[in-house]
Amino acid sequence: MKLANAFKIGMILVAMFAVGVMRGQTVSSDSILSLDLRQALEIALSESPIVKIADSEIQKQEYAKKGVLANLMPQLDFSFNYNRTIKKQVMYLGSMGGEESDGKKKGIPVGLNNSWSTGFQANLPIISAPLWKQLSISADEVELAVEKSRSSKLTLTKNVKQAFYSVLLAEDSYAVFKETYDNALENYNDIKKKFDQGLVSEYDLIRADVSVKNIEPNLYDAQNSIILSKWRLKALIGIDLDMNINCVGKLKDYEGRLYAEYMSVDTTMIAGNSTLRQLEVQARQLKKSNQMAKAAYYPSLNLGLSYRWNAMNDDFKFKNYTWDPYSVLSFSLNIPIFSGGKRYSSAKQSKVQMQQLELSRIDTERGLMVSVRQSVDKMKTSIKQFSAASEGEKQARKGYDIAVKRYDTGAGTILEINDSRLALTQSQLNKSQAIYGFLVAQADLDEVLGNENK
């Protein structure tokens, strides 16, 4: 999977990056990387540190699960012991031992100075209910890590989409202001010619010049918005902020999807929400934890096998040592009787946690339903705004053309041209803003519903 993602990214970067060498391989800041939304998502999901951390958490939980499974396997240990006798134990043989001159009994020292022991010890749990439950919980930990990884990818996908749409909105806004600026400049040049010919008043020339100057700040602000939105997008997908990128596409490309996407929304399908899925896994874990706490009351049975060699001597002449082997097979049965209420308290604690989690699930579900309805309502409102803005744009453009013709024939004023141009600019911006609002709301909805393939 990682290899496939790396190959895709490599094809994108190799096709569009200029590569130079200066203390290693670097990418020229003069290169332009063209990205559509799909390519931006591919790079982000492959390079994002957040996603990588979530994926490594899955691997960590897999190892943790194997560690729990190992507790159910036979455990084999090798040991080596050496004991040096400092003062030997004394043994008394009753009336046969004799007495010292002071009347005390005479003891016989026993044992040798050096004691050596080595061998193997094996243990196997035969019956251990808590370990079995713990293994099941570990499997849920892996599933929870997978779901958290999915959640991080959903959030990143939403953020990248919205950042990409922000770039398109900024570029559309710039295009509108640029068109308005060009029209105002063209109008100014036309009026200046007429003024030089004595056909219009100085007031008209001043108004035309002011119109051009008033648009310039908006034009500069739109340019800055493009830069800022691209910085955010590059930061999200993990591209150097100095790299020049070109976002392929326009907001108008999504016009045809508005009604179809809205009609296909199912507000009841929140089962795919990542937060709810995580709560479901956590509920299973708490249920098994409660069962594990109760399993602490059950007896446990272990099998042990020991095979060792012993040797004792007063010197260190190892070639003369006699190593005597011995082996032991044992069964250990443990029956819990009393632990001061520890097991009882653990079972009650897990039960309370289960009740808390259920209340949290209910509250989360209600909040999600509110989020779904808000997103759907925003989508619906954006469609209405788009429809109104589209009609408004048609009328505003028609009005602007009429105002220009009226002024050219002497029937209109410069104020009519300025007002109609302002109305046209606003309707164009409203149209782009409506599409952007729909797409942002849809991205939020996809995250809430857990839609991964949109």
C-alpha angles and dihedrals in degrees: 000000000000090000091053092050091048090052092052092049091046091054091051096046097040091052095052111022125088109218125211134172124236115141088339132333116328134172118238115244088220091068119101121218113203113207134180121198094265093053092047090053093048092053093044095050091048100044106030113118089212092059092044091052091050091049092049088052088061090054091048092053090048089058090046089054091051089050091056091046089054089063088066093052125085113278115217122190135177121209138181124196134185126187127188115202111225097178120011124231115255122226124199122207100200117235091352094062097077129221137266122239090263091057098255120133115263115237129205118226111229134197134036132271098248126047121185128187132174137158149103132297123196128188131184127182108225099176118021115143096180091056092051091052091046090055090054090050090052090056088055089050089059091049090049091051090051091051092048089052089051090050092053090050092050091051092047091048091053093048093048092048093050092046090050091049089049090057091050091048092050091049092048091049090050090049090052093049091044091053090047091048093049091049092048091048092048090049091049092051090049093049092046090056090050091047091052087053091049094245098121135034127258088245091065090050092050092048091050091049092048090051090057092047092048092055095050096075090052089049092052091045091052090051090052091048090057091053094047094046091049091050090055092047093049091049091052096049094041101248124143109268090228092058114106112232133186117206108216116222142033133248089244088065087073096051094097092053098057101086096035093050093047094050092051095056115117108196093189096062100091094128089097092060109124095220092055091047091051090050090051091053091046090051090055090048093052091048090053091044088056090050090048090052089053091045088063086077091061123094119253128212126201132185120216132188125185129184117179145161124221131194132177130189143145096233139040099249096127094182089066095050121115112215110205115198125212134172136199132196114198141179118205118199117189119191114186112223111159132002102164093266095301095129092045092051092048092053092049092047093054090048091055090048090054090054091048092050092051091053089048090051092052092049092046092050092053091049091050092052089053090050091050093051092047092052093046091048090051090050091050092048091048091053090052090047091049092051092049093044092050092054090043092053092053092050094042093052090048090049092049092052090049092049091052092049092047091052092048090054093045095247096106139050136234089249090063090054092049093048094047092047091051090050091050092049092049094049091050091050091047090053093052091044091052092053091046092049091052094049093047091050090048091052090052090049093050090054093049093048092043095239107170101174100056 
